[in-house]
Amino acid sequence: MIDFIKAYTNTKESLENRIKNDFPDSETRCNYDYFNEDPKYPCWRRFENIEVRITDKSAFVRNSIHTYFNLKNGFADGNYTDFYYPDILTSFEQLQADLDEDISDYKVTNLEFGLNIQTSLSPKSMLNNNFLMYNFDEFNQHDTFKGKGAYKQYNRNEYYVKIYDKGLQYGLDYNLLRVEIKIIDSKLLKKRFGIRTVRDIYEKSRLELLFKFLLERFDEINIIDCLTTQEIRGEEKTFLELGKSPHYWREIKNSKSSTYYYGLRQRYNKLLEIYQLDTIKLELRDLLVAKFQTLIGDRVEN
């Protein structure tokens, strides 16, 4: 569920003194003035994978809390495991013990929320052949990482939507797809989810809102089964083929009225339903709902 987090405080003195003076392992690093060798900002150190950074005005804590939990407890080096609600609480308790600092009131500025689901089909194949567009637009980013991964991302000003082959990333022997949102606007965190501080993440109701937001973004992804699985002829087949391209929709959007454009999109989605070309998307959606219900520990309406 919760993954990358970035949180800060302007009351930095206690944490700054602690990482500079209370750890004898010399892993705290500071920039130094070249001429008089006085330490300068920033100063930083890691607790497992979590980076603590001190600037002249603030203290930041950031990185994957999911990976931190796994490293801290000897489970795995990564975030491909299931991360249950009690694990989230435990991870923050352990981090605060490592820091000897209560970070509950630190302000959250960036937050990732994602789910790993085991799929019947290869995530790499689905990303290449079935995840075609985001809201009838092309993905902003896609990468194969030189054959070691399959990844697509759509960027908005306030958040990113990320889908990738988690199993391929970690060399797992089973299909594992990750669907994730990264919220980069603290105003959206406050307004939409009521998340201002780290303490707010402890509330199940906030996690439920994050999941519903994730599911809404998933619903906007154009995931289309291979057309060869159905016998479709004539104009409808042509329309379905053309509609697999974001360039087609961009041309329609630029040349026709908004009423015509959105009506055509509605017609296209209806044809996908009629010809059962949405089976992959429906299966993945059900898996996301089931996974979240398992991790949160309660049944959530979808």
C-alpha positions in Angstrom: 0.0 0.0 0.0 2.0 3.0 1.2 5.4 3.1 -0.4 7.5 6.2 -1.0 7.0 9.0 1.5 8.6 12.4 1.8 7.9 14.3 5.0 9.6 17.3 6.7 9.7 19.5 9.7 10.9 23.0 10.3 11.7 22.1 13.9 14.8 20.3 13.0 17.2 20.8 16.0 16.7 17.6 17.9 17.0 15.4 14.8 19.9 17.3 13.5 21.8 17.0 16.8 20.9 13.3 17.0 22.2 12.3 13.6 25.4 14.4 14.0 26.3 13.4 17.5 24.4 10.3 18.7 25.6 7.7 16.2 29.3 6.5 16.5 29.3 4.7 13.1 30.4 7.8 11.2 27.7 7.2 8.5 26.4 10.8 8.8 27.7 12.9 6.0 27.8 16.7 5.7 29.1 19.0 3.0 32.2 20.9 4.1 33.6 24.3 3.5 36.7 23.7 1.4 38.8 26.4 3.1 38.1 26.1 6.9 36.6 22.5 6.9 33.5 23.6 8.8 30.5 21.4 8.1 27.8 22.9 5.9 24.4 21.8 4.9 23.0 19.5 3.8 23.8 16.7 6.2 22.4 13.2 5.7 22.4 9.6 6.7 20.4 6.4 6.0 18.5 4.1 8.3 18.2 1.0 6.1 17.0 2.7 2.9 15.3 5.7 4.5 17.2 8.9 4.0 17.3 11.6 6.6 18.4 14.9 5.3 19.1 18.1 7.2 19.1 21.5 5.4 19.7 24.9 6.8 15.9 25.3 7.5 14.3 21.8 7.6 14.7 18.1 8.2 13.4 15.6 5.7 12.6 11.9 5.9 12.1 10.2 2.6 12.1 6.9 0.6 10.0 3.6 0.5 8.6 2.8 3.9 7.6 -0.6 2.5 11.1 -1.4 1.6 12.3 -0.1 5.0 9.9 -2.5 6.7 11.2 -5.5 4.7 14.8 -4.6 5.3 14.3 -3.9 9.0 12.6 -7.2 9.5 14.7 -9.4 7.2 11.9 -10.1 4.7 13.2 -8.8 1.3 15.1 -6.0 -0.3 12.3 -4.4 -2.2 8.6 -3.6 -2.2 7.2 -6.7 -4.1 5.8 -8.3 -0.9 2.3 -7.7 0.6 2.3 -4.7 3.0 -0.5 -5.1 5.4 -2.1 -2.3 7.5 -0.5 -3.5 10.8 2.9 -3.5 8.9 2.5 0.1 8.1 2.0 1.0 11.7 4.9 -1.2 12.7 7.2 0.3 10.1 6.7 3.9 11.4 7.1 2.7 15.0 10.4 1.1 14.1 11.6 4.1 12.1 10.8 6.4 15.0 12.7 4.1 17.3 15.7 4.2 14.9 15.6 8.0 14.8 14.7 8.4 18.4 12.3 11.0 17.1 8.6 11.3 16.9 7.8 12.1 13.2 4.0 11.9 13.5 3.7 15.7 13.1 6.1 15.9 10.1 4.3 17.3 7.1 3.8 15.0 4.1 4.6 16.5 0.7 4.9 13.3 -1.5 3.3 10.0 -1.1 3.1 6.8 -3.2 0.3 4.3 -2.9 0.3 1.0 -4.8 -0.8 -2.6 -4.9 1.0 -5.7 -6.2 -1.3 -8.3 -7.8 -0.6 -11.7 -9.2 -2.0 -12.0 -12.7 -2.9 -14.9 -15.0 -1.2 -13.2 -18.0 2.3 -11.9 -18.2 2.5 -8.2 -17.0 5.1 -7.5 -19.7 2.8 -8.8 -22.4 -0.2 -6.9 -21.1 1.8 -3.7 -20.9 3.1 -4.1 -24.5 -0.2 -5.3 -26.0 -3.2 -4.3 -23.9 -2.3 -1.2 -21.8 -2.7 1.1 -24.8 -3.7 4.5 -23.5 -4.5 6.5 -20.4 -7.9 8.3 -20.8 -7.5 8.0 -24.6 -4.1 9.7 -24.5 -0.7 8.2 -24.9 1.4 7.4 -21.8 4.1 10.1 -21.0 6.7 7.6 -20.1 7.4 4.0 -21.0 10.6 1.9 -20.7 11.9 -1.6 -20.9 15.0 -1.0 -18.8 17.1 -2.9 -21.4 14.8 -6.0 -21.1 14.8 -6.0 -17.3 11.5 -4.3 -16.9 8.2 -3.2 -18.5 6.9 0.2 -17.3 4.3 2.8 -18.3 3.5 6.1 -16.6 1.1 9.0 -17.1 1.9 12.3 -15.6 -0.5 15.0 -14.3 0.5 18.1 -12.5 -0.6 16.7 -9.1 0.1 13.0 -9.5 1.6 10.2 -11.6 -0.1 6.9 -12.5 2.5 4.1 -12.8 2.0 0.5 -14.0 4.9 -1.9 -14.2 6.0 -5.5 -14.2 7.2 -5.9 -10.6 8.0 -9.6 -11.1 10.3 -8.9 -14.0 11.9 -6.1 -12.0 12.9 -8.5 -9.2 13.4 -11.6 -11.2 10.4 -13.4 -9.6 9.2 -16.8 -10.9 5.5 -15.6 -11.0 3.5 -12.8 -12.6 3.3 -9.7 -10.5 1.9 -6.4 -11.7 2.1 -3.2 -9.7 -0.4 -0.4 -10.1 0.6 2.8 -8.3 -0.1 6.5 -7.9 2.5 9.0 -6.8 1.0 12.2 -5.4 3.4 15.1 -5.7 1.1 17.9 -4.6 0.7 18.4 -0.8 -2.5 20.5 -1.5 -4.1 17.4 -3.2 -3.0 15.3 -0.2 -4.7 17.6 2.2 -7.9 18.4 0.1 -8.7 14.9 -1.3 -7.4 12.6 1.4 -7.0 14.7 4.6 -3.3 13.8 4.8 -1.3 16.7 6.2 1.1 14.9 8.6 2.5 11.4 9.0 0.0 10.7 11.7 -2.9 10.9 9.2 -1.4 7.9 7.3 -2.2 5.7 10.3 -5.9 6.2 9.7 -7.6 3.4 7.7 -10.1 5.9 6.3 -7.3 7.8 4.6 -6.0 4.6 3.1 -9.5 3.8 1.8 -9.6 7.2 0.1 -6.2 6.6 -1.5 -7.4 3.2 -2.7 -10.6 4.6 -4.2 -8.5 7.3 -6.0 -6.2 4.6 -7.3 -9.2 2.6 -8.6 -10.6 5.7 -10.3 -7.3 6.2 -12.1 -7.1 2.5 -13.0 -10.6 2.9 -14.5 -9.2 5.6 -16.8 -6.6 3.3 -18.3 -7.6 1.9 -21.7 -6.9 -1.8 -21.4 -8.1 -3.6 -24.4 -8.1 -7.4 -25.1 -6.7 -8.5 -28.5 -9.3 -8.1 -31.2 -8.5 -11.4 -32.7 -10.3 -13.1 -29.8 -13.7 -12.0 -31.3 -15.2 -12.0 -34.7 -15.9 -8.4 -35.6 -16.7 -7.2 -39.1 -17.2 -4.1 -41.1 -17.3 -0.6 -39.7 -17.2 -1.7 -36.0 -14.0 -3.6 -36.5 -12.4 -0.6 -38.3 -13.6 1.7 -35.5 -12.2 -0.6 -32.8 -8.8 -0.8 -34.6 -8.6 2.9 -35.1 -9.6 3.6 -31.5 -6.5 1.7 -30.2 -4.4 4.7 -31.2 -4.1 7.9 -29.1 -3.3 9.7 -32.3 -6.8 8.9 -33.6 -8.4 10.4 -30.5 -6.2 13.4 -30.6 -7.2 14.1 -34.2 -10.9 13.8 -33.2 -10.5 16.0 -30.2 -8.8 18.7 -32.3 -11.2 18.6 -35.2 -14.6 17.9 -33.7 -16.8 19.3 -30.9 -16.3 18.1 -27.4 -19.8 16.7 -27.5 -18.9 14.6 -30.5 -15.5 13.6 -29.0 -16.9 12.4 -25.7 -19.9 10.7 -27.3 -17.5 8.8 -29.6 -15.4 7.7 -26.6 -18.6 6.4 -24.9 -19.6 4.5 -28.0 -16.1 3.0 -28.2 -16.2 1.8 -24.6 -19.7 0.3 -25.2 -18.4 -1.7 -28.1 -15.5 -3.1 -25.9 -18.2 -4.2 -23.5 -20.4 -5.7 -26.2 -17.6 -7.7 -27.7 -16.1 -8.6 -24.4 -12.8 -6.9 -25.1 -12.6 -5.7 -21.5 -12.0 -9.0 -19.8 -8.4 -8.3 -18.9 -9.3 -5.0 -17.3 -12.2 -6.5 -15.4 -10.0 -9.3 -14.0 -7.3 -6.8 -12.9 -9.8 -4.6 -11.3 -11.2 -7.4 -9.3 -7.7 -8.4 -8.2 -7.0 -4.8 -7.0 -10.2 -4.7 -5.0 -9.5 -8.1 -3.4 -5.9 -7.3 -2.6 -6.7 -4.0 -0.9 -9.4 -5.7 1.2 -6.9 -8.3 2.2 -4.3 -5.8 3.2 -6.5 -3.3 5.0 -8.4 -6.0 6.9 -11.9 -4.7 6.2 -14.4 -4.9 3.3 -14.4 -1.7 1.3 -17.1 -0.6 -1.1 -15.9 -0.2 -4.7 
